[in-house]
Amino acid sequence: MRQMTYSLTRFGVYDELKKRLAARHAPGATLPAWELGLAASAAGGLGGLAGNPADVILVRMTADAAKPVEQRLGYKHWCVSLLVLGRQRAGAHAARACRLASPTSG
């Protein structure tokens, strides 16, 4: 799930940004490397934000298996995990998780 959300978002955003940047240049002209780099960076950042909930779910489900049986949350699959995450981590918690996942966090 993480790869799907991250990759589809990244590729879709990159293609759209590339089309919009190409429209600003002469038809058939090669885009400058700095513009492609900017498009790739923006697409990667947005893909990371889209993939963040799936990363949290992966960690939670993996850690759940290592807990003693009485402390396990018992996630059946990623859909249930996503619903639980949405209820528990709505609003400020989701924003904090995105800040922590961004490359500028220190």
DAHU-V391487 format. One record per residue. N is the residue number from 1. SS is DSSP state (helix for helix, strand for strand, loop for the rest). OMEGA is omega in degrees with one decimal (none if undefined). D_CENTER is the distance of its C-alpha to the mean C-alpha in Angstrom with 1 decimal. Layout:
((N:SS:OMEGA:D_CENTER) (N:SS:OMEGA:D_CENTER))
//
This chain:
((1:loop:-178.5:10.4) (2:helix:-179.5:7.4) (3:helix:-179.1:8.7) (4:helix:-177.5:9.4) (5:helix:-179.2:6.3) (6:helix:-174.0:4.8) (7:helix:-179.7:8.4) (8:helix:177.8:9.7) (9:helix:-177.4:7.7) (10:helix:-178.8:8.5) (11:helix:179.9:12.0) (12:helix:179.8:12.8) (13:helix:-179.4:12.1) (14:helix:179.9:14.0) (15:helix:-180.0:16.8) (16:helix:178.2:17.3) (17:helix:178.8:17.5) (18:helix:177.6:19.8) (19:helix:-178.9:22.0) (20:helix:178.0:22.3) (21:helix:-180.0:23.2) (22:helix:179.9:25.7) (23:helix:-179.9:27.4) (24:loop:-177.7:28.4) (25:loop:177.3:30.3) (26:loop:179.4:33.3) (27:loop:179.2:32.7) (28:loop:-179.6:32.2) (29:loop:177.3:31.5) (30:loop:179.1:29.1) (31:loop:176.7:26.3) (32:loop:-177.9:26.6) (33:helix:-178.1:24.4) (34:helix:177.4:23.3) (35:helix:176.6:22.0) (36:helix:177.9:20.1) (37:helix:176.2:18.7) (38:helix:179.2:17.7) (39:helix:179.8:16.1) (40:helix:178.9:14.2) (41:helix:178.8:13.1) (42:helix:-180.0:12.0) (43:helix:178.1:10.1) (44:helix:178.4:8.4) (45:helix:178.8:7.6) (46:helix:175.3:6.4) (47:helix:176.8:4.3) (48:helix:176.7:3.1) (49:helix:179.6:3.5) (50:helix:-178.5:2.9) (51:helix:-176.0:2.3) (52:helix:178.6:4.3) (53:helix:178.7:7.0) (54:helix:175.7:7.5) (55:helix:178.9:8.1) (56:helix:179.0:10.4) (57:helix:178.7:12.1) (58:helix:179.7:12.7) (59:helix:-179.7:14.3) (60:helix:-178.3:16.2) (61:helix:178.0:17.6) (62:helix:-179.8:18.6) (63:helix:-179.2:20.2) (64:helix:-179.6:21.9) (65:helix:-178.3:23.8) (66:helix:-178.7:25.2) (67:loop:171.8:26.6) (68:loop:-173.8:30.2) (69:helix:-177.3:30.7) (70:helix:-179.8:31.7) (71:helix:-178.0:28.6) (72:loop:177.3:26.1) (73:loop:173.8:23.9) (74:loop:176.9:24.4) (75:loop:179.4:21.1) (76:loop:179.6:22.3) (77:loop:-172.6:19.1) (78:helix:179.5:15.4) (79:helix:178.8:16.5) (80:helix:179.7:18.7) (81:helix:180.0:16.2) (82:helix:177.7:13.8) (83:helix:178.6:17.0) (84:helix:179.0:18.1) (85:helix:179.5:14.9) (86:helix:179.3:15.1) (87:helix:-175.8:18.8) (88:helix:-168.8:18.7) (89:loop:-179.5:15.8) (90:loop:173.3:16.2) (91:loop:-172.9:16.7) (92:helix:-179.4:17.2) (93:helix:178.1:15.6) (94:helix:178.2:12.1) (95:helix:178.9:12.7) (96:helix:-180.0:13.9) (97:helix:178.0:11.0) (98:helix:177.0:8.7) (99:helix:-179.0:11.8) (100:helix:-179.1:12.2) (101:helix:-176.8:8.9) (102:loop:-177.0:9.8) (103:loop:-178.8:12.2) (104:loop:179.9:15.1) (105:loop:-174.7:15.5) (106:loop:none:18.7))
//
